[in-house]
Amino acid sequence: MRYTKSYLKLKEAFLTGKSFFEIDTVSIHKFDFYSESHNMLPGNEHYKCEKHRKEFDNTISYYNDIGTIINNVQIKDVEVQENQNFNYYILKPKESEKISKVTFLFHGLNEKTWDKYLPWGKYICEKTQSAIVFFPIAFHMQRAPLSWSEKRQMFILSEQRKKKFPNIINSSLSNVAISMRLHSMPQRIIWSGLQTYYDVIQFIEECKNDEHSLIDKDFTFNIFAYSIGGLLAEILKLSNYKNYFSNTKLCLFCAGAVINRFSPVSKFILDSEANIAMYSYLAEHFASFLKKDALLNHYINEDHFEGKVFHSMLEYQNMRVFREDLFKKVEDHIYAITLKNDTIIPSFEVINTLQGAFRNIDIKVDDFDFDYKYTHENPFPVDTPNTNLVDESFEYTFNKVCEFLNS
């Protein structure tokens, strides 16, 4: 089945909300997950790092001149139940029983549905004979309150935001919730990233302990990551917790650059005010902010290697040699596909990060271009008269993905 038809068929089946269904050669299963790391998020009064037996008091206020705790958006992160208890999906070959080969699929920033990823996962599943784990990033997909996607409420908030910031660009009902939250507390992108990192490690260890009904305890796994999901994947691969990721192949699609080389101002991702605040915090004044935030400083600057890797992925010049040395060690395990007209994560910025300032890292980056109008957010549009072109471009791209994952 070609991409466009597969997309429509999978979307329709997924909308039923069933915990299990079969379609063509695959079956899709829904599982529950409890995040054991959610207590590290902003909103607690006291924190404890169990690894180092250190305790910290909260010094960060939710109240500021950007927004108070209102409208179910500026709520305490640690109290968001949807982010603590959530579900994830596994798409696998229909006839298989216990799965021994897995591919994690990580999505992009400000995503609310899995629709566009379903045919991506199905294609990878069929071509590599691996199960696809659709694992959501913290506060995205089903890990976000439904109110953040309620169109009328978000439209009102966006209009209020435009009045408060007259020069704002690309504020929309689609991005106002995440924009308000990151504008108010840019460090949320770090905390949600770290929580998701620990969630993935927790998932892997549960499987290794033979606690999963579908996945064999001796399973092997690769990662396919898109957009901001690529950042999560890079941190997992480069930090290589307990050597779990030593043999993991990482395929990046429209992904791979350090955060301050993103250009995420889009009505589907972030508005300009949130982007400015995030850039100022993460790139320009991060060292100063860390002096005021002992908890974040502990995870970023002290004895958490994953935090150190995360730190190196925030700003291009910062810790460049450390970051590039790590990429050099795993150059054979990473492959990236970029798109020529991607303005969100430009091809040359992916190359700058993955191949290094002196182009001495042998990570292959293919830069594709398609003969139809596409964007970073929608590389394979289904609402176009050029469905054959889209189908051909999708198949060409994902054949390259699967060739790499099978190599």
C-alpha positions as CSV (number, residue, x, y, z in Angstrom):
1,M,0.0,0.0,0.0
2,R,1.4,3.4,-1.0
3,Y,2.0,6.2,1.6
4,T,-1.0,8.4,1.0
5,K,-3.5,5.5,1.2
6,S,-1.6,4.0,4.2
7,Y,-1.8,7.3,6.0
8,L,-5.6,7.6,5.6
9,K,-6.2,4.0,6.5
10,L,-4.0,4.1,9.6
11,K,-5.4,7.4,10.8
12,E,-9.0,6.2,10.5
13,A,-8.2,3.0,12.4
14,F,-6.2,4.9,15.1
15,L,-9.1,7.3,15.7
16,T,-11.2,4.4,17.0
17,G,-9.1,4.6,20.2
18,K,-8.9,0.8,20.5
19,S,-6.1,-0.7,22.5
20,F,-5.4,-3.3,19.8
21,F,-6.2,-3.5,16.1
22,E,-4.7,-5.1,13.0
23,I,-4.2,-3.5,9.6
24,D,-2.6,-5.2,6.6
25,T,0.6,-6.8,7.8
26,V,0.9,-5.2,11.2
27,S,-0.9,-4.9,14.5
28,I,-0.9,-1.9,16.9
29,H,-1.0,-2.3,20.7
30,K,-1.5,0.3,23.4
31,F,0.3,0.1,26.7
32,D,0.3,2.1,30.0
33,F,3.4,3.7,31.4
34,Y,4.1,5.4,34.7
35,S,7.0,7.9,34.7
36,E,9.1,7.2,37.8
37,S,11.2,10.4,37.1
38,H,8.3,12.9,37.1
39,N,9.2,14.3,40.6
40,M,12.2,16.0,39.1
41,L,10.0,18.5,37.3
42,P,9.3,22.1,38.3
43,G,6.6,22.6,40.9
44,N,7.9,20.6,43.9
45,E,9.0,22.4,47.1
46,H,11.9,20.0,47.7
47,Y,14.0,17.7,45.5
48,K,16.3,14.8,46.1
49,C,18.8,13.2,43.7
50,E,18.8,9.6,44.7
51,K,21.9,8.8,42.8
52,H,24.0,11.3,44.7
53,R,21.9,11.6,47.9
54,K,21.6,15.3,47.5
55,E,18.6,17.5,48.5
56,F,17.6,20.8,47.0
57,D,14.9,23.4,47.8
58,N,12.9,24.9,45.0
59,T,14.1,28.4,44.1
60,I,12.1,28.9,40.9
61,S,8.8,30.8,41.0
62,Y,5.9,30.2,38.6
63,Y,4.7,33.7,39.0
64,N,6.3,36.4,36.8
65,D,5.3,39.2,34.4
66,I,4.7,36.8,31.5
67,G,2.0,34.7,33.0
68,T,0.8,33.3,36.3
69,I,-0.9,30.0,37.0
70,I,-3.9,30.4,34.9
71,N,-6.0,28.8,32.1
72,N,-4.6,25.3,32.9
73,V,-1.5,26.2,30.9
74,Q,0.9,27.8,33.5
75,I,0.3,24.9,35.9
76,K,2.9,23.1,38.0
77,D,4.6,20.6,35.7
78,V,5.0,18.0,38.5
79,E,1.2,18.0,39.0
80,V,0.3,17.2,35.3
81,Q,-1.2,13.7,35.7
82,E,-1.3,13.1,31.9
83,N,2.5,13.4,31.9
84,Q,3.0,11.0,34.8
85,N,0.6,8.2,33.7
86,F,0.3,7.9,29.9
87,N,0.2,5.3,27.2
88,Y,2.5,4.5,24.3
89,Y,2.0,2.4,21.2
90,I,3.8,-0.5,19.6
91,L,3.4,-1.4,16.0
92,K,4.7,-4.8,15.1
93,P,4.6,-7.5,12.4
94,K,1.2,-9.2,12.7
95,E,2.3,-12.8,13.1
96,S,5.2,-12.2,15.5
97,E,5.0,-13.1,19.2
98,K,7.8,-12.0,21.5
99,I,9.7,-9.2,19.8
100,S,13.5,-9.3,19.7
101,K,14.1,-6.3,17.4
102,V,12.8,-2.8,18.2
103,T,13.0,0.6,16.6
104,F,12.1,3.6,18.8
105,L,10.3,6.4,16.9
106,F,10.7,9.9,18.5
107,H,8.5,12.8,17.2
108,G,8.9,16.6,16.8
109,L,8.2,19.6,19.0
110,N,4.6,20.6,19.8
111,E,3.1,17.5,18.3
112,K,-0.4,16.5,19.4
113,T,-1.2,13.4,17.3
114,W,0.7,10.4,15.9
115,D,-1.2,10.6,12.5
116,K,1.8,11.5,10.3
117,Y,4.1,9.0,12.0
118,L,1.9,6.0,11.6
119,P,2.8,5.2,8.0
120,W,6.4,6.1,8.7
121,G,6.4,3.4,11.5
122,K,4.6,0.9,9.4
123,Y,7.0,1.2,6.5
124,I,10.0,0.8,8.8
125,C,8.3,-2.1,10.5
126,E,7.7,-3.9,7.2
127,K,11.1,-3.3,5.7
128,T,13.2,-4.0,8.8
129,Q,10.9,-6.6,10.5
130,S,11.3,-4.6,13.8
131,A,8.6,-3.5,16.1
132,I,8.1,0.3,16.3
133,V,7.7,1.9,19.7
134,F,5.9,5.2,19.4
135,F,7.2,6.8,22.7
136,P,5.9,10.3,23.5
137,I,8.1,13.1,24.7
138,A,7.0,14.7,28.1
139,F,4.1,17.2,27.7
140,H,3.5,16.2,24.1
141,M,1.1,13.8,22.4
142,Q,-1.1,12.0,25.0
143,R,1.2,13.3,27.7
144,A,-0.4,16.8,27.5
145,P,-3.7,17.9,29.0
146,L,-6.5,17.9,26.4
147,S,-7.2,21.5,27.3
148,W,-4.0,22.6,25.5
149,S,-5.6,21.4,22.3
150,E,-9.0,22.9,22.9
151,K,-9.4,25.3,19.9
152,R,-11.6,27.9,21.4
153,Q,-9.7,28.3,24.6
154,M,-6.3,28.4,22.8
155,F,-7.6,30.9,20.3
156,I,-8.6,33.2,23.1
157,L,-5.2,32.8,24.7
158,S,-3.5,33.5,21.4
159,E,-5.5,36.7,20.9
160,Q,-4.6,37.9,24.4
161,R,-1.0,37.1,23.8
162,K,-1.0,39.2,20.6
163,K,-2.3,42.1,22.5
164,K,0.2,41.8,25.2
165,F,3.1,41.4,22.7
166,P,2.2,43.6,19.7
167,N,5.3,42.6,17.7
168,I,4.8,38.9,18.2
169,I,5.2,36.6,15.1
170,N,3.3,33.4,14.4
171,S,1.3,33.2,17.6
172,S,-1.5,30.7,16.9
173,L,-4.0,28.5,18.7
174,S,-1.8,25.6,17.8
175,N,1.3,26.9,19.6
176,V,0.1,29.2,22.3
177,A,0.2,26.7,25.1
178,I,3.8,25.6,24.6
179,S,4.8,29.1,23.7
180,M,3.4,30.5,27.0
181,R,5.1,27.8,29.0
182,L,8.5,28.1,27.4
183,H,8.3,31.9,27.4
184,S,7.7,31.8,31.1
185,M,10.2,29.0,32.0
186,P,12.6,28.2,29.1
187,Q,14.3,25.6,31.3
188,R,11.2,23.5,30.8
189,I,12.7,22.2,27.6
190,I,15.6,20.8,29.6
191,W,13.5,19.2,32.4
192,S,11.0,17.6,29.9
193,G,14.0,16.4,27.9
194,L,15.6,14.8,30.9
195,Q,12.4,13.3,32.1
196,T,11.9,11.7,28.7
197,Y,15.5,10.5,28.7
198,Y,14.9,8.7,32.1
199,D,11.5,7.4,30.9
200,V,13.2,5.7,27.9
201,I,15.9,4.2,30.2
202,Q,13.1,3.0,32.5
203,F,11.3,1.4,29.6
204,I,14.4,-0.3,28.4
205,E,15.2,-1.7,31.8
206,E,11.7,-2.9,32.3
207,C,12.0,-4.9,29.1
208,K,15.5,-6.2,30.1
209,N,13.9,-7.4,33.3
210,D,11.4,-9.4,31.2
211,E,8.5,-7.2,32.4
212,H,7.0,-6.5,29.0
213,S,4.4,-8.8,27.5
214,L,5.5,-8.2,23.9
215,I,9.3,-7.5,24.0
216,D,11.9,-10.2,24.7
217,K,14.3,-9.4,27.5
218,D,17.3,-9.9,25.1
219,F,15.9,-7.5,22.5
220,T,18.1,-5.2,20.4
221,F,17.0,-1.7,19.3
222,N,17.6,1.2,16.9
223,I,16.2,4.7,16.9
224,F,14.5,6.7,14.2
225,A,14.1,10.3,15.3
226,Y,12.5,13.4,13.7
227,S,13.0,17.1,14.6
228,I,13.4,17.7,18.3
229,G,13.2,13.9,18.8
230,G,16.6,13.8,17.3
231,L,18.0,15.8,20.2
232,L,16.6,13.2,22.6
233,A,18.0,10.4,20.5
234,E,21.5,12.0,20.3
235,I,21.6,12.4,24.1
236,L,20.6,8.8,24.6
237,K,23.2,7.5,22.0
238,L,26.1,9.8,23.1
239,S,25.6,9.2,26.9
240,N,25.2,5.5,26.3
241,Y,23.8,4.6,29.8
242,K,25.2,1.3,31.0
243,N,26.3,0.7,27.4
244,Y,22.7,0.0,26.4
245,F,23.2,2.0,23.2
246,S,26.6,0.7,22.1
247,N,25.2,-1.1,19.0
248,T,22.2,1.2,18.5
249,K,21.9,2.7,15.0
250,L,20.5,6.3,15.0
251,C,18.7,7.6,11.9
252,L,17.8,11.3,12.0
253,F,15.2,12.9,9.8
254,C,15.0,16.7,9.6
255,A,17.1,16.6,12.9
256,G,20.5,16.6,14.4
257,A,21.5,20.3,15.0
258,V,22.2,21.8,18.4
259,I,19.2,23.7,19.8
260,N,20.5,27.3,19.2
261,R,20.8,26.5,15.5
262,F,17.1,25.7,15.2
263,S,14.7,28.3,13.8
264,P,11.4,27.0,15.3
265,V,9.2,30.1,14.8
266,S,6.2,28.7,13.2
267,K,2.4,28.7,13.9
268,F,2.8,25.0,14.4
269,I,5.8,25.0,16.8
270,L,6.7,28.2,18.7
271,D,5.9,31.9,18.5
272,S,8.7,34.5,18.3
273,E,8.5,35.7,21.9
274,A,9.0,32.1,23.2
275,N,11.8,31.6,20.8
276,I,13.6,34.8,21.9
277,A,13.2,33.8,25.6
278,M,14.5,30.3,24.9
279,Y,17.5,31.5,23.0
280,S,18.4,34.1,25.6
281,Y,18.2,31.5,28.4
282,L,19.9,28.6,26.7
283,A,22.5,30.3,24.6
284,E,23.3,33.8,25.9
285,H,22.9,33.6,29.7
286,F,22.8,30.0,30.6
287,A,25.8,30.0,32.9
288,S,24.3,32.9,34.9
289,F,21.0,31.1,35.3
290,L,22.7,28.0,36.5
291,K,24.3,29.9,39.3
292,K,20.8,30.7,40.6
293,D,19.4,27.2,40.1
294,A,21.2,24.6,42.2
295,L,19.0,21.7,41.1
296,L,19.5,22.3,37.3
297,N,23.1,23.0,37.9
298,H,23.5,19.6,39.6
299,Y,21.9,17.8,36.6
300,I,23.8,19.8,34.0
301,N,27.2,20.6,35.4
302,E,27.8,18.0,38.1
303,D,28.0,14.2,38.0
304,H,25.2,13.4,35.5
305,F,26.8,12.5,32.2
306,E,23.5,12.7,30.4
307,G,23.1,16.3,31.6
308,K,26.6,17.1,30.4
309,V,25.8,15.7,27.0
310,F,22.5,17.7,27.0
311,H,24.5,20.8,27.9
312,S,26.8,20.3,24.9
313,M,23.7,20.2,22.6
314,L,22.3,23.6,23.7
315,E,24.7,26.0,21.9
316,Y,27.1,25.3,19.0
317,Q,30.3,26.8,20.4
318,N,29.8,25.6,24.0
319,M,31.6,22.3,24.7
320,R,32.1,21.8,21.0
321,V,35.3,19.7,21.3
322,F,33.6,17.5,23.9
323,R,30.5,17.0,21.7
324,E,32.4,16.4,18.5
325,D,34.7,13.8,20.3
326,L,31.5,11.9,21.3
327,F,30.1,12.0,17.7
328,K,33.4,10.9,16.3
329,K,33.3,7.7,18.4
330,V,29.9,6.7,17.0
331,E,30.2,8.0,13.5
332,D,29.4,4.6,11.9
333,H,26.1,4.4,13.9
334,I,24.5,7.6,12.8
335,Y,22.9,8.6,9.5
336,A,20.9,11.8,8.8
337,I,18.5,12.9,6.1
338,T,17.8,16.6,5.7
339,L,15.5,18.5,3.4
340,K,16.8,21.4,1.2
341,N,13.8,23.7,1.9
342,D,13.7,23.0,5.7
343,T,13.8,26.4,7.4
344,I,13.3,25.0,10.9
345,I,16.3,22.8,11.1
346,P,18.4,23.8,8.1
347,S,20.6,21.2,6.4
348,F,23.8,23.1,6.9
349,E,23.2,23.3,10.6
350,V,22.8,19.6,10.8
351,I,26.0,19.1,8.9
352,N,27.8,21.6,11.2
353,T,26.8,19.6,14.2
354,L,27.2,16.1,13.0
355,Q,30.3,16.4,10.8
356,G,32.0,19.0,13.1
357,A,33.5,22.4,12.6
358,F,36.4,20.9,10.6
359,R,34.3,18.3,8.8
360,N,36.4,15.5,10.4
361,I,33.5,13.4,11.6
362,D,32.4,10.8,9.1
363,I,28.7,10.9,9.6
364,K,26.7,10.6,6.4
365,V,24.2,13.4,5.8
366,D,22.0,13.2,2.7
367,D,20.2,16.4,1.7
368,F,17.0,15.7,-0.3
369,D,14.6,17.9,-2.2
370,F,11.2,17.0,-3.4
371,D,9.3,18.1,-6.5
372,Y,6.4,19.5,-4.6
373,K,5.7,22.1,-1.8
374,Y,6.7,20.7,1.5
375,T,7.7,22.1,5.0
376,H,9.7,20.8,7.9
377,E,6.4,20.2,9.8
378,N,4.8,18.4,6.8
379,P,7.4,16.8,4.5
380,F,4.8,14.4,3.0
381,P,1.5,16.3,2.6
382,V,-1.5,14.2,1.8
383,D,-3.8,17.1,0.9
384,T,-2.1,17.7,-2.4
385,P,-3.0,16.8,-6.0
386,N,0.6,15.5,-6.4
387,T,0.0,12.3,-4.5
388,N,2.2,10.2,-6.8
389,L,5.1,12.5,-6.2
390,V,4.6,12.4,-2.5
391,D,4.3,8.6,-2.5
392,E,7.5,8.3,-4.5
393,S,9.4,10.8,-2.3
394,F,8.3,9.0,0.8
395,E,9.3,5.6,-0.5
396,Y,12.7,6.9,-1.7
397,T,13.4,8.5,1.7
398,F,12.3,5.6,3.9
399,N,14.0,3.1,1.7
400,K,17.2,5.0,2.6
401,V,16.2,4.9,6.3
402,C,15.6,1.2,6.2
403,E,18.8,0.4,4.3
404,F,20.7,2.1,7.0
405,L,18.8,0.4,9.9
406,N,19.3,-3.0,8.2
407,S,23.0,-2.5,7.4
